[in-house]
Amino acid sequence: MKKILAFASILILTSCAELQSIASQLPQEYGVTDAEISSGLKQALEFGIDKEVSNLAKEDGFFTNELVRIGLPPELKKVDKTLRDVGLDALADEGLKVLNRAAEDAVGEAIPVFASAVKGITFADARNILLGADNAATVYLSAKTEQELYTRFNPIISNSLDKVGATQVWKNIIQKYNSLPITNNVNPDLPDYVTNEALEGVFVMIAKEEKDIRNTLSARTTNLLRKVFAVQD
């Protein structure tokens, strides 16, 4: 999420002065109104949220998606390797899967938070986002929602870890690992780790959809999207 916040800072800085001056000329030069720009960007984000976040919330939404599959934090990578070295591959595999299952179980909670943030996009925001980078709308969304999403996600992830059996699986894994005479004890904060990884994955997929709409004509599936995003072509 640090990378996303860095991009957000850049967006805020570039959304002043020259960018605003250029953006103010868009309706006159391209026949696109402020209302259309705002509605078009909101529609693009809504499509991305509905399509990509909904897909992540399905079983294997994270686990089989190479872009967002949750791996192991550094502390647990050595656990994974050690277990495999002593022949406990199945236990290690299950540990990885249940982390992703917890994210899949919780990620649907993001949709109403995103919907509220999208409604708050102003005309000025929309102009600047339209002329921004391929992920400018996603960066805007992350800056507006990250704190609330973490607050919502973390307890849900905790419950989801219990719900999908991850807590017990990792309790067994860590107990097994810590009992080996060749290891030093570990006690990772799994809810915090999975929460951050899940949020990162959500924004990766929304950014992917945004980039498609910005760069691929066939992804602009409505007249409004075609009209608005033609401005930045």
C-alpha positions in Angstrom: 0.0 0.0 0.0 3.0 2.3 0.4 3.4 2.4 -3.4 -0.2 3.3 -3.8 0.1 6.2 -1.3 3.2 7.4 -3.1 1.3 7.5 -6.4 -1.6 9.3 -4.6 0.8 12.0 -3.4 2.0 12.5 -7.0 -1.5 12.7 -8.2 -2.4 15.4 -5.7 0.7 17.5 -6.7 0.0 17.2 -10.4 -3.6 18.0 -10.1 -2.9 21.7 -9.6 -1.7 24.5 -11.8 -0.9 23.3 -15.3 -3.0 20.2 -15.3 -6.0 22.1 -14.1 -5.4 24.7 -16.8 -5.4 22.1 -19.5 -8.3 20.2 -18.1 -10.5 23.3 -18.0 -10.3 23.5 -21.8 -11.6 20.0 -22.3 -15.4 20.6 -22.7 -14.8 23.4 -25.3 -12.1 21.5 -27.3 -13.7 18.0 -27.3 -17.4 18.6 -26.9 -17.4 16.8 -23.5 -19.2 18.4 -20.5 -18.1 18.4 -16.9 -21.0 16.2 -16.1 -20.1 13.7 -18.8 -16.5 13.5 -17.7 -17.6 12.9 -14.1 -20.2 10.3 -15.1 -17.8 8.5 -17.4 -15.1 8.2 -14.8 -17.6 7.0 -12.2 -18.9 4.5 -14.6 -15.5 3.2 -15.4 -14.7 2.8 -11.7 -18.1 1.2 -11.0 -17.5 -1.4 -13.8 -14.0 -2.1 -12.5 -15.3 -2.5 -8.9 -18.2 -4.7 -9.9 -16.2 -6.9 -12.3 -12.8 -7.3 -10.5 -13.8 -7.1 -6.9 -16.7 -9.5 -7.4 -14.3 -11.9 -9.1 -11.8 -11.7 -6.2 -14.6 -12.5 -3.8 -15.2 -15.9 -5.5 -13.5 -19.1 -4.4 -10.0 -19.1 -6.0 -10.4 -15.4 -6.8 -7.1 -14.7 -5.1 -5.5 -18.2 -5.0 -5.5 -18.9 -8.8 -4.9 -15.3 -9.9 -1.1 -14.8 -10.4 -1.5 -11.0 -10.2 -2.8 -11.0 -6.6 -2.3 -14.4 -5.1 -1.2 -14.0 -1.5 2.1 -15.5 -0.8 3.9 -15.8 2.5 5.6 -13.0 4.4 9.3 -13.3 4.8 8.9 -14.8 8.3 6.7 -17.5 7.1 8.7 -18.3 3.9 11.3 -20.0 6.1 8.5 -21.9 7.8 7.3 -23.1 4.5 10.7 -24.1 3.3 11.5 -25.9 6.5 8.3 -27.9 6.5 8.9 -29.0 2.9 12.5 -29.9 3.7 11.2 -32.3 6.3 8.5 -33.8 4.1 5.4 -31.8 5.2 4.5 -30.4 1.8 0.8 -31.0 2.1 0.7 -29.0 5.4 2.6 -26.2 3.8 0.3 -26.1 0.7 -2.7 -26.0 2.9 -1.3 -23.1 4.9 -0.9 -21.0 1.7 -4.3 -21.8 0.4 -6.2 -20.8 3.5 -4.6 -17.3 3.6 -6.1 -16.7 0.2 -9.4 -18.2 1.2 -9.7 -15.7 4.0 -9.1 -12.8 1.6 -11.7 -14.1 -0.8 -14.2 -14.4 2.1 -13.7 -10.8 3.2 -13.1 -8.8 0.0 -16.8 -8.2 -0.8 -16.9 -5.8 2.1 -15.0 -3.3 -0.1 -17.7 -2.8 -2.6 -20.0 -0.4 -0.5 -16.9 1.6 0.6 -15.8 2.0 -3.0 -19.4 3.0 -4.0 -19.4 5.8 -1.5 -16.0 7.1 -2.7 -17.0 7.0 -6.3 -20.1 9.1 -5.6 -17.8 11.8 -4.0 -15.8 12.4 -7.2 -16.1 16.1 -8.1 -15.9 17.8 -11.5 -12.4 19.0 -10.7 -11.3 15.5 -9.6 -12.8 14.0 -12.8 -10.9 16.4 -15.1 -7.6 15.7 -13.5 -8.1 12.0 -13.3 -9.0 11.8 -17.0 -5.7 13.4 -18.0 -3.7 11.4 -15.4 -1.8 8.2 -15.6 -3.3 4.8 -16.6 -4.1 4.2 -12.9 -5.1 7.7 -11.9 -8.7 6.8 -11.0 -7.5 3.8 -9.0 -5.0 6.0 -7.1 -7.7 8.5 -6.3 -9.9 5.7 -5.0 -7.2 4.2 -2.9 -6.4 7.5 -1.3 -10.1 8.0 -0.4 -10.7 4.5 0.9 -7.6 2.9 2.2 -8.0 3.8 5.9 -11.6 2.9 6.1 -11.1 -0.4 4.2 -8.3 -1.5 6.5 -10.5 -0.7 9.5 -13.3 -2.8 8.0 -11.2 -5.5 6.6 -9.0 -6.4 9.5 -11.7 -7.8 11.9 -13.4 -9.5 8.9 -10.1 -11.1 7.9 -9.6 -12.2 11.5 -13.1 -13.8 11.4 -12.5 -15.2 8.0 -9.2 -16.8 9.0 -11.3 -18.7 11.7 -14.1 -19.4 9.3 -12.0 -21.0 6.6 -9.9 -22.9 9.1 -6.8 -20.8 8.5 -6.3 -20.0 12.2 -6.1 -23.6 13.2 -4.1 -24.6 10.2 -1.5 -22.0 10.9 -1.5 -22.8 14.6 -0.7 -26.3 13.7 2.0 -25.3 11.2 3.7 -22.9 13.6 3.5 -25.3 16.5 5.1 -28.0 14.3 7.7 -25.6 13.0 8.5 -24.2 16.5 8.9 -27.7 17.8 11.7 -28.5 15.4 15.1 -28.3 17.1 16.7 -26.5 14.1 14.3 -23.4 14.2 13.7 -20.2 16.1 10.1 -19.5 17.2 7.8 -17.4 15.0 4.5 -15.8 15.8 3.3 -13.6 12.9 0.3 -11.3 12.9 -1.6 -13.1 10.2 -4.7 -10.8 10.2 -2.6 -7.7 9.5 -0.6 -9.4 6.8 -3.6 -10.8 5.0 -5.5 -7.6 5.3 -2.8 -5.6 3.6 -2.3 -8.2 0.9 -6.0 -8.3 0.2 -6.2 -4.6 -0.1 -3.2 -4.5 -2.4 -4.9 -7.2 -4.6 -8.1 -5.2 -4.8 -6.4 -2.1 -6.2 -4.2 -4.1 -8.5 -7.3 -5.5 -10.2 -9.2 -2.2 -10.3 -6.1 -0.6 -11.9 -6.0 -3.4 -14.5 -9.6 -2.7 -15.5 -9.0 1.0 -15.6 -5.9 0.5 -17.9 -8.0 -1.6 -20.2 -10.7 1.0 -20.5 -8.1 3.8 -21.1 -6.1 1.8 -23.7 -8.5 -0.7 -25.4 -11.4 0.6 -27.4 -13.3 -2.7 -27.1 -13.3 -2.3 -23.3 -15.3 0.9 -23.5 -18.6 -0.9 -23.6 -20.9 2.2 -23.4 -21.4 5.3 -25.5 -20.4 7.4 -22.5 -17.2 5.6 -21.9 -16.3 5.9 -25.6 -17.0 9.6 -25.6 -15.2 10.5 -22.4 -12.1 8.4 -22.8 -11.6 9.5 -26.4 -10.5 12.7 -24.9 -7.3 11.1 -23.4 -6.5 9.0 -26.5 
